[in-house]
Amino acid sequence: MSRFYLTTPIFYVNDAPHLGHAYTTVTADAVCRWQRLLGNDVVFMTGTDEHGLKVQRAAEANGLTPQEQADQTSERFRDAWDHINIAYDDYIRTTEPRHHASVRAFMQRCYDNGHIYKGTYDGLYSVSDEAYVTQADVDEGRVSGPVERMTEENYFFKLSEFAEPLLEWFEREPENITPTRYRNEALGIIKGGLADVSVTRTSLDWGIRVPWDESQVFYVWYDALINYATVAGYDGDPDRFAAWWPATRHLLGKDIIRFHCVYWPAMLMAAGVKDLPKFHVHGWLLIGGEKMSKSKLNQISPENMTEEFGVDGFRYAMLRDTSFGPDNDFSYEALLSRYTSDLANAFGNLLGRVAAVVESKAGGIGPAASPDSPLRESTAAAYEAASKAWEQVQPSVALDATWQILRDANEYFQRMEPWKLPEGNEVNAVLGDTLECLRIATILASPAIPDAAAVAWQRIGMTGNPADQRLPEAAEWGGYGGGTQVIRGDPLFPRISSD
């Protein structure tokens, strides 16, 4: 058994969850469900980022205290993730005592190791990005909102000292950041020169106090990044941290590469943490070619989509139609098309048709799969392709490979026309082979459509839950032994009118 620790970014509590947040979180959830199918020991973490000037101002605008703002919005994220069946193992909030202790211990170690010094910051600050920026950032459109001039005495992290160690890490770990385009982007940031960065604030109270200077609080990014270490047990549980931290993988959007893929590894080095995470970076989910944002009023909540397509329909379409890495444009029309072609037709219709023929030709009892089935080889190849894609954090590719099993089974079922065959060995072979394809495809599809997969599993006469199966053994041909009741039921994925 291997360990697998996957994180989403923790989401900022100045606004409600939208499809952009859901895209990251559903992807992480599906990847972790796949790892559990492999029998690995998994920790899947998500949560909320609750400090900083943006939260404080949002709270003031809403007539709330920062803690009240954080409490209300964090609960909205929990509700959203529960609604779309996110099976996280730990939900962290940066206002929790365990996180305060972890941040103070981590940053104290960086300070004690000589990597933090006192200085004066005089420059521009973007509240919407919670980032110190340059005039060039403003001029070249890399800032999402207005900037403010800020001058204050605070503490700086010696990021400039870590350029060479970071480059050595890139040389040592050629797959430390995937896809390659984002690795190259992070490498370009390092090679372009690293300046020391301010890590504390004196003009803000809403944050974690600096242990060696209680007059200051940590700047929100250097508080937030440490959450990943907090969940792994940093400071509070050294044995847990030693066991889990080497298994860390961060899943994140491309707009936060600098902080995650450059600053965070440098901070870990400064604190004396030897194992560095792997990073999996995705593009934006676009609406009409534009990134979802509060200012553009193009946000859509997950609940908007599940009302019509159901939770599993929404989850599947989001995973199948968004290639992990590049930007992807979201549309209702694409969602409807994918739901209809893959779920209602390829999966649901095949399940219904085979159940009907089993009832009419085999007394409702599913026959066993044939050991020499013409579908055996192609099904094995599809499993290998799906497994490789999940390991590479490519859900869309993995699901396409899984649905190849269903496409092949549909073509075989249609070509053999078992409803026209007399009862006996020939029809039993066709039915058993089709049921075996459904059995394997249901297991492989369960990370994307966990509830529908559980229903399909029961209908073909299997016991338990597909999520409890263990790969690769469960994907080997011949697992459908037959002799159990196959159930006809309502459509697994009811058709949706395009009107």
MARPADREN-681468 format. One record per residue (C-alpha): residue in three letters; x, y, z. Coordinates in Angstrom, 3 decimals. Last residue first. Layout:
 residu       xx       yy       zz
    ALA        X        Y        Z
...
This chain:
 residu       xx       yy       zz
    ASP  -35.791   22.799  -25.686
    SER  -32.796   20.467  -25.382
    SER  -34.873   17.907  -23.514
    ILE  -33.046   15.863  -20.906
    ARG  -32.959   12.096  -21.059
    PRO  -33.035   10.265  -17.753
    PHE  -29.645    8.894  -16.665
    LEU  -30.038    5.505  -14.987
    PRO  -33.371    5.052  -16.786
    ASP  -35.894    3.448  -14.424
    GLY  -35.237   -0.139  -13.508
    ARG  -34.588   -3.584  -14.871
    ILE  -32.708   -5.747  -12.418
    VAL  -30.274   -8.547  -13.180
    GLN  -30.546  -11.372  -10.654
    THR  -27.441  -13.432  -10.082
    GLY  -26.088  -16.601  -11.681
    GLY  -23.275  -14.932  -13.539
    GLY  -19.583  -15.071  -12.754
    TYR  -18.820  -11.497  -13.778
    GLY  -15.183  -11.259  -12.754
    GLY  -14.028  -12.940  -15.921
    TRP  -11.778  -10.291  -17.434
    GLU   -9.426   -8.562  -15.030
    ALA  -10.580   -5.129  -13.906
    ALA  -11.081   -6.166  -10.279
    GLU   -7.470   -7.388  -10.073
    PRO   -6.000   -4.010  -11.097
    LEU   -7.567   -2.642   -9.006
    ARG   -9.471   -3.200   -5.807
    GLN  -13.265   -3.086   -5.502
    ASP  -14.870   -1.126   -2.660
    ALA  -15.799    1.786   -4.942
    PRO  -17.849   -0.660   -7.035
    ASN  -20.161   -1.167   -4.042
    GLY  -21.372   -4.312   -2.304
    THR  -23.015   -7.069   -4.303
    MET  -23.197   -7.401   -8.084
    GLY  -26.446   -8.298   -9.845
    ILE  -26.247   -6.068  -12.911
    ARG  -28.673   -3.686  -11.226
    GLN  -26.609   -3.424   -8.050
    TRP  -23.520   -2.229   -9.867
    ALA  -25.563    0.215  -11.963
    VAL  -26.863    1.839   -8.762
    ALA  -23.366    2.112   -7.252
    ALA  -22.045    3.571  -10.507
    ALA  -24.805    6.176  -10.470
    ASP  -23.741    7.284   -6.985
    PRO  -19.977    7.376   -7.650
    ILE  -20.050    9.081  -11.072
    ALA  -16.511   10.332  -11.695
    PRO  -14.486    8.052   -9.419
    SER  -16.994    5.246  -10.189
    ALA  -16.305    5.141  -13.930
    LEU  -13.570    2.492  -13.676
    ILE  -15.707    0.256  -11.492
    THR  -18.756    0.693  -13.730
    ALA  -16.672    0.038  -16.849
    ILE  -15.544   -3.311  -15.441
    ARG  -19.059   -4.484  -14.575
    LEU  -20.599   -3.074  -17.758
    CYS  -18.041   -4.919  -19.854
    GLU  -18.821   -8.082  -17.901
    LEU  -22.538   -7.557  -18.487
    THR  -21.896   -7.315  -22.223
    ASP  -19.832  -10.504  -22.175
    GLY  -22.495  -12.363  -20.200
    LEU  -25.285  -11.216  -22.530
    VAL  -23.444  -12.183  -25.708
    ALA  -22.345  -15.519  -24.253
    ASN  -25.844  -16.295  -22.982
    VAL  -27.275  -15.617  -26.419
    GLU  -24.957  -18.182  -27.948
    ASN  -25.265  -20.755  -25.183
    GLY  -29.049  -21.044  -25.161
    GLU  -32.272  -19.153  -25.662
    PRO  -32.891  -18.372  -29.302
    LEU  -31.282  -15.281  -30.798
    LYS  -33.281  -12.253  -31.981
    TRP  -32.963  -10.281  -28.727
    PRO  -29.252  -11.073  -28.857
    GLU  -28.752   -8.773  -31.861
    MET  -25.034   -9.651  -32.325
    ARG  -24.204   -6.368  -34.056
    GLN  -26.090   -4.188  -31.569
    PHE  -24.541   -5.906  -28.557
    TYR  -21.059   -5.748  -30.086
    GLU  -21.406   -2.046  -30.950
    ASN  -22.724   -1.265  -27.477
    ALA  -19.951   -3.284  -25.833
    ASP  -17.280   -1.505  -27.878
    ARG  -18.723    1.884  -26.978
    LEU  -18.952    0.859  -23.330
    ILE  -15.326   -0.256  -23.167
    GLN  -14.333    2.898  -25.049
    TRP  -16.136    4.772  -22.281
    THR  -13.342    3.857  -19.893
    ALA  -10.694    5.154  -22.313
    ASP  -12.590    8.440  -22.679
    LEU  -12.866    8.580  -18.908
    ALA   -9.113    8.259  -18.445
    VAL   -8.397   10.895  -21.097
    SER  -10.772   13.384  -19.457
    PRO   -9.393   12.548  -16.015
    GLN   -5.764   13.405  -16.894
    VAL   -3.944   13.431  -13.555
    GLN   -0.987   11.462  -14.955
    GLU   -1.817    8.466  -12.753
    TRP   -5.438    8.755  -13.911
    ALA   -4.262    8.645  -17.542
    LYS   -2.125    5.532  -17.048
    SER   -5.000    3.681  -15.407
    ALA   -7.424    4.642  -18.169
    ALA   -5.072    3.460  -20.897
    GLU   -4.402    0.165  -19.120
    TYR   -8.119   -0.359  -18.568
    ALA   -8.882    0.316  -22.230
    ALA   -6.285   -2.239  -23.303
    ALA   -7.855   -4.865  -21.043
    THR  -11.292   -4.109  -22.489
    SER   -9.943   -4.396  -26.047
    GLU   -8.507   -7.844  -25.278
    ARG  -11.608   -9.272  -23.612
    LEU  -14.221   -7.996  -26.057
    PRO  -13.919  -10.933  -28.482
    SER  -14.788  -13.183  -25.518
    ASP  -12.603  -16.242  -24.900
    PRO  -13.341  -16.590  -21.179
    SER  -17.062  -15.978  -21.812
    ALA  -18.785  -13.853  -19.174
    ALA  -21.328  -15.561  -16.927
    PRO  -25.065  -15.380  -17.578
    GLY  -27.252  -12.814  -15.765
    ILE  -30.481  -14.196  -14.353
    GLY  -33.665  -12.371  -15.433
    GLY  -35.177  -15.491  -16.949
    ALA  -32.404  -15.769  -19.508
    LYS  -33.966  -14.656  -22.793
    SER  -36.661  -12.120  -21.833
    GLU  -35.199  -10.829  -18.589
    VAL  -31.602  -10.921  -19.832
    VAL  -32.868   -9.054  -22.923
    ALA  -34.398   -6.275  -20.835
    ALA  -31.342   -5.985  -18.580
    VAL  -29.115   -5.738  -21.666
    ARG  -31.200   -2.891  -23.043
    GLY  -31.377   -0.890  -19.812
    LEU  -27.653   -1.075  -19.114
    LEU  -26.864   -0.180  -22.724
    ASN  -29.216    2.822  -22.546
    GLY  -27.657    4.104  -19.324
    PHE  -24.038    3.817  -20.396
    ALA  -23.642    4.788  -24.057
    ASN  -26.945    6.657  -24.422
    ALA  -27.933    8.559  -21.257
    LEU  -24.402    8.885  -19.919
    ASP  -22.065    9.280  -22.869
    SER  -24.095   10.862  -25.652
    THR  -26.791   12.673  -23.664
    TYR  -24.673   13.965  -20.786
    ARG  -21.899   14.997  -23.175
    SER  -24.295   16.930  -25.386
    LEU  -26.041   18.599  -22.446
    LEU  -22.729   19.728  -20.938
    ALA  -21.520   21.014  -24.288
    GLU  -24.725   23.035  -24.733
    TYR  -24.539   24.458  -21.210
    SER  -21.113   25.852  -21.941
    PHE  -17.696   25.823  -20.311
    ASP  -14.585   26.899  -22.202
    ASN  -11.420   25.103  -21.154
    ASP   -7.987   26.581  -20.456
    PRO   -5.157   24.093  -20.872
    GLY   -3.850   21.637  -18.278
    PHE   -6.455   19.001  -17.486
    SER   -8.676   18.607  -20.533
    THR  -12.183   19.662  -19.577
    ASP  -15.051   17.803  -21.260
    ARG  -14.819   14.505  -19.376
    LEU  -14.303   15.882  -15.876
    MET  -16.992   18.570  -16.043
    ALA  -19.377   16.283  -17.910
    TYR  -18.946   13.517  -15.359
    ARG  -19.413   15.690  -12.282
    PHE  -22.523   17.398  -13.670
    GLY  -24.155   14.136  -14.659
    ASP  -23.171   12.648  -11.311
    VAL  -24.795   15.466   -9.358
    GLY  -27.950   15.604  -11.423
    PHE  -28.162   17.164  -14.875
    GLU  -30.987   19.663  -14.349
    GLU  -30.715   20.796  -10.744
    THR  -27.053   19.773  -10.731
    MET  -26.023   22.656  -12.954
    ASN  -27.249   25.626  -10.929
    GLU  -26.153   23.857   -7.717
    PRO  -22.535   24.018   -8.881
    SER  -22.749   27.833   -8.787
    ILE  -22.241   29.912  -11.907
    GLN  -20.045   33.011  -11.907
    ASN  -20.174   35.388  -14.842
    LEU  -20.579   38.594  -12.813
    LYS  -17.402   40.058  -14.326
    SER  -16.198   41.427  -10.971
    LYS  -16.951   38.172   -9.161
    SER  -14.792   36.201  -11.524
    MET  -15.061   33.337  -13.988
    LYS  -12.328   33.536  -16.620
    GLU  -13.520   34.779  -19.997
    GLY  -13.917   32.939  -23.322
    GLY  -17.702   32.722  -23.135
    ILE  -17.417   31.252  -19.666
    LEU  -13.920   29.945  -19.022
    LEU  -12.606   27.255  -16.699
    TRP   -9.004   28.276  -16.229
    GLY   -5.933   26.150  -16.730
    HIS   -4.673   23.283  -14.631
    VAL   -1.527   22.633  -12.607
    HIS   -0.381   19.409  -10.957
    PHE    2.430   19.990   -8.457
    LYS    4.703   17.469   -6.754
    PRO    5.715   18.252   -3.206
    LEU    9.229   18.814   -1.800
    ASP   10.860   16.460    0.700
    LYS   13.747   18.002    2.658
    VAL   11.884   20.281    5.059
    GLY   14.553   22.498    6.671
    ALA   12.329   25.538    7.193
    ALA   14.187   27.443    4.476
    MET   13.782   24.524    2.065
    LEU   10.045   24.494    2.734
    MET    9.918   28.242    2.144
    ALA   11.739   27.837   -1.176
    PRO    9.277   25.126   -2.229
    TRP    6.408   27.515   -1.352
    TYR    7.778   30.573   -3.157
    VAL    8.384   28.907   -6.533
    CYS    5.665   26.368   -7.408
    HIS    2.936   27.554   -5.064
    PHE    3.322   31.327   -4.958
    ARG    4.399   31.762   -8.557
    ILE    1.965   29.153   -9.903
    ILE   -1.147   30.825   -8.488
    ASP   -2.840   31.805  -11.762
    LYS   -2.286   28.345  -13.270
    GLY   -4.841   26.679  -11.021
    LEU   -3.858   24.144   -8.376
    LEU   -3.482   20.468   -7.456
    HIS   -0.761   19.878   -4.863
    ARG    0.783   16.451   -4.369
    THR    2.269   15.261   -1.073
    ALA    3.457   11.671   -0.542
    PRO    6.761   12.707    1.112
    TRP    4.660   14.665    3.653
    TRP    2.669   11.674    4.851
    ALA    4.912    9.491    6.993
    ALA    7.281   12.142    8.382
    PHE    4.323   14.453    9.018
    ARG    2.410   11.735   10.849
    ASP    5.428   11.024   13.062
    PRO    5.940   14.745   13.740
    ASP    2.342   15.305   14.938
    GLY    1.613   18.909   16.044
    ASP    4.576   20.639   14.426
    TYR    3.622   19.655   10.863
    GLY    0.897   17.024   10.886
    ALA    0.065   16.548    7.199
    VAL   -2.898   18.880    7.656
    THR   -0.618   21.647    8.921
    ALA    1.873   21.109    6.086
    TYR   -0.781   21.845    3.474
    ASN   -1.992   24.800    5.529
    ILE    1.481   26.352    5.245
    LEU    0.566   27.980    1.963
    ALA   -2.172   30.046    3.625
    ASP   -0.073   31.822    6.252
    TYR    2.612   32.798    3.795
    TRP   -0.065   33.954    1.357
    VAL   -1.925   36.009    3.995
    TYR    0.922   38.216    5.142
    PHE    1.873   37.104    8.613
    VAL    0.851   39.420   11.424
    GLN    2.973   42.044   13.164
    SER    3.177   43.643   16.620
    GLU    3.736   40.174   18.111
    ASP    7.362   40.148   16.953
    TRP    9.173   36.808   17.425
    PRO    5.962   34.761   17.191
    VAL    4.450   36.700   14.256
    ARG    0.715   36.911   14.910
    ILE   -1.674   35.096   12.568
    GLY   -4.053   37.332   10.631
    TRP   -6.744   39.987   10.814
    ASP   -4.812   42.803   12.500
    LEU   -3.539   44.642    9.429
    SER   -1.253   47.659    8.990
    THR    1.791   45.881   10.465
    ARG    2.126   43.203    7.793
    THR    4.411   40.203    7.363
    VAL    5.990   38.113    4.580
    SER    7.668   40.736    2.406
    VAL    9.523   39.163   -0.500
    ASP   13.198   38.980   -1.462
    ALA   13.717   39.238   -5.204
    LEU   14.044   36.256   -7.527
    GLY   15.554   36.543  -10.994
    GLY   14.227   35.665  -14.444
    LYS   15.648   32.158  -14.074
    ILE   13.234   31.491  -11.228
    ILE   10.183   32.859  -13.029
    GLY   11.191   30.996  -16.196
    LEU   11.351   27.722  -14.283
    ALA    7.813   28.326  -13.052
    GLU    6.628   28.885  -16.621
    ASN    8.529   25.866  -17.898
    ARG    6.883   23.696  -15.280
    TYR    3.578   25.185  -16.368
    ARG    4.078   24.137  -19.990
    THR    5.296   20.703  -18.855
    PRO    1.917   19.637  -17.396
    THR    2.951   18.922  -14.680
    ILE    5.383   20.187  -12.048
    ASN    8.010   18.058  -10.272
    GLU    8.305   15.795  -13.323
    PRO   11.988   16.447  -14.107
    GLU   12.939   16.185  -10.420
    ARG   16.713   16.595   -9.974
    GLU   17.136   19.407  -12.486
    PHE   14.102   21.262  -11.157
    TRP   15.378   20.770   -7.607
    GLU   18.806   22.118   -8.616
    LEU   17.079   25.184  -10.061
    LEU   15.281   25.678   -6.754
    PRO   18.545   25.367   -4.785
    GLU   20.129   27.937   -7.149
    ALA   17.335   30.502   -6.876
    PHE   16.976   30.073   -3.103
    GLU   19.005   33.020   -1.822
    SER   16.762   35.530   -3.619
    LEU   13.792   34.325   -1.565
    LYS   15.300   35.832    1.553
    PHE   11.943   36.290    3.308
    PHE   11.236   39.839    4.436
    TYR    9.849   41.198    7.685
    ASN    7.940   44.451    8.150
    GLU    8.246   48.216    8.194
    GLU    5.526   49.861    6.155
    THR    4.908   51.787    2.956
    MET    1.971   50.915    0.739
    ARG    0.694   52.508   -2.464
    GLU   -2.603   50.917   -3.483
    VAL   -3.581   48.892   -6.525
    PRO   -6.892   48.552   -8.363
    GLY   -7.985   45.123   -9.590
    SER   -6.970   41.971  -11.466
    VAL   -3.246   42.640  -11.791
    ARG   -1.233   40.990  -14.580
    GLY   -2.394   43.553  -17.125
    GLU    1.010   44.523  -18.542
    ASP    0.996   48.035  -17.075
    VAL   -0.048   46.830  -13.627
    ASP    2.560   44.055  -13.430
    ALA    5.141   46.530  -14.804
    GLN    4.245   48.937  -11.993
    THR    5.206   46.190   -9.600
    VAL    3.009   44.038   -7.385
    TYR    2.655   42.980   -3.764
    ALA   -0.147   40.465   -3.638
    GLU   -3.568   39.876   -2.087
    ASP   -4.856   39.587   -5.684
    SER   -7.921   41.759   -5.051
    VAL   -5.981   43.953   -2.609
    SER   -3.185   44.673   -5.071
    TYR   -0.222   46.331   -3.331
    LEU    2.251   48.802   -4.783
    GLY    5.551   49.847   -3.272
    ASP    7.547   50.704   -0.188
    TYR    8.373   47.768    2.052
    THR   10.806   48.408    4.853
    GLY   13.116   45.799    6.369
    LYS   13.453   43.095    9.026
    TYR   15.068   39.750    8.183
    ILE   13.954   36.189    7.413
    HIS   16.160   33.308    6.150
    GLY   18.479   33.007    9.142
    ASN   17.605   29.457   10.210
    ASP   15.872   30.874   13.283
    TYR   13.564   32.891   11.027
    CYS   12.674   29.913    8.835
    ARG   12.094   27.875   11.998
    GLN    9.892   30.604   13.441
    MET    7.951   30.536   10.173
    PHE    7.124   26.856   10.581
    ALA    6.346   27.033   14.307
    ARG    4.090   30.074   13.943
    VAL    2.336   28.606   10.940
    SER    1.758   25.240   12.648
    ALA    0.394   26.778   15.842
    HIS   -2.018   29.008   13.939
    HIS   -3.059   26.006   11.849
    ARG   -3.895   23.833   14.841
    PRO   -5.823   26.765   16.389
    GLU   -8.171   26.948   13.369
    THR   -8.529   30.299   11.562
    THR   -6.813   28.866    8.490
    ARG   -9.720   26.500    7.963
    ILE   -8.936   22.938    7.012
    TYR  -11.286   20.317    5.637
    ASP   -9.748   16.870    5.985
    ASP  -10.689   13.540    4.421
    TYR  -12.561   14.895    1.410
    ALA  -15.270   12.850   -0.282
    ILE  -16.791   15.530   -2.529
    ASN  -20.353   14.454   -3.329
    ILE  -21.564   17.466   -5.323
    HIS  -23.838   18.704   -2.523
    ASP  -21.272   17.997    0.191
    TRP  -18.815   20.175   -1.670
    ALA  -21.321   23.033   -1.957
    ASP  -22.302   22.776    1.702
    ARG  -18.672   22.851    2.826
    PHE  -18.019   25.855    0.590
    ARG  -21.048   27.669    1.998
    GLU  -19.831   26.859    5.514
    SER  -16.554   28.607    4.748
    THR  -18.558   31.631    3.647
    GLN  -20.495   32.018    6.875
    ASP  -17.628   31.300    9.256
    ALA  -15.162   33.534    7.401
    GLN  -17.523   36.503    7.346
    GLU  -18.289   35.950   11.034
    GLN  -14.561   35.797   11.792
    PRO  -13.905   38.976    9.817
    THR  -16.642   40.749   11.812
    LEU  -19.770   41.442    9.832
    GLY  -21.515   44.472    8.323
    ASN  -21.251   43.044    4.814
    ALA  -18.878   45.768    3.559
    GLU  -16.796   45.380    6.732
    ALA  -16.583   41.619    6.204
    ALA  -15.501   42.056    2.599
    ARG  -12.854   44.522    3.805
    GLN  -11.435   42.071    6.350
    VAL  -11.543   39.229    3.843
    LYS   -9.616   41.264    1.272
    LEU   -7.106   42.427    3.874
    GLY   -6.013   38.957    4.863
    HIS   -7.169   35.838    6.699
    GLU   -9.692   33.099    5.898
    ASP   -8.279   30.657    3.366
    THR  -10.770   27.793    3.154
    GLY  -10.598   24.020    2.917
    THR   -9.496   20.992    0.900
    MET   -7.612   17.838    1.749
    PHE   -7.617   14.319    0.370
    VAL   -5.657   11.793    2.416
    VAL   -5.298    8.408    0.757
    ASP   -3.892    5.012    1.732
    ASN   -3.674    3.166   -1.571
    GLY   -5.884    0.227   -2.481
    LEU   -5.873    0.977   -6.208
    LEU   -9.561    1.848   -5.942
    ARG   -8.528    4.384   -3.268
    GLN   -6.215    6.027   -5.785
    TRP   -9.105    6.319   -8.216
    ARG  -11.258    7.991   -5.550
    CYS   -8.374   10.401   -4.940
    VAL   -8.216   11.384   -8.616
    ALA  -11.995   11.851   -8.664
    ASP  -11.942   14.137   -5.618
    ALA   -9.075   16.206   -6.985
    THR  -10.902   16.735  -10.271
    VAL  -14.145   17.540   -8.457
    THR  -12.277   20.119   -6.348
    THR  -10.494   21.930   -9.147
    TYR  -13.604   22.128  -11.325
    ALA  -15.800   23.050   -8.344
    HIS  -13.735   26.151   -7.559
    GLY  -14.126   27.329  -11.147
    LEU  -17.797   26.337  -11.054
    HIS  -18.538   28.771   -8.219
    PRO  -18.135   28.894   -4.426
    ALA  -19.297   32.100   -2.676
    ASP  -17.161   35.196   -2.002
    ASN  -14.629   36.777    0.363
    VAL  -13.800   33.416    1.889
    TYR  -10.778   32.509   -0.246
    PHE  -10.447   28.906   -1.290
    ILE   -7.784   26.539   -0.007
    PRO   -5.895   25.223   -2.979
    THR   -6.712   21.563   -3.522
    THR   -4.575   18.985   -1.803
    LEU   -3.592   15.388   -2.467
    TYR   -1.806   12.991   -0.092
    PHE   -1.220    9.513   -1.550
    ARG    0.375    6.810    0.562
    SER    1.276    3.460   -0.956
    MET    0.000    0.000    0.000
